[in-house]
Amino acid sequence: MSTPTSHPQRIACLSTEAVEVLYRLGAQDRVAGISGYSVHPPQARAEKPKISGFSSMKLERIQAVQPDLVIGFSDLQRPLLEECERAGLATLWFDQRDLAGIHAMVRRLGSLVEREAEAEALSRQLQQTQ
C-alpha cells in the first residue's frame, strides 16, 4: 500500500473499525466518509457521507470527499485500496486478526491523527475489558 501523508486531515474509512477508533480518539473531524456498514458510533452514520460497501465501492464517491488517506481492512478490501492507489490516493491497510493487532491499529491511527495519548488510553481501556 502507499505511504499515507504524515497527518491526514480527510480520511475515507472503508471499514467500520477505523471509524469507531477515530471517533473514540476524538478525531471525528478527520473522517471524510464512511462505509455504509458503519453503525458505531451512531452519530457517524448520521453525519458522514457513505462512500462504500465493505467489498464494493464506486471510486467517484470516494474521490468526492477529497481524502488525503483511504483506510481499509482485510484481504477483501485490498483490491479496493489498489484501485484507489491507481487513482492517485494514499492508502493504509490494516489486517488485525488478534488483540495485539487491534492495539497496534489503535496506536497507528492515534499517531496519524496526532492523538497518541488518547490512543494509549483507549488501548489500556480495551485491555481492561479483555
Summary of the structure (lengths in Angstrom):
residues: 130
radius of gyration: 13.5
end to end distance: 30.8
largest distance: 41.3
contacts: 420
relative contact order: 0.20
helix: 49%
strand: 16%
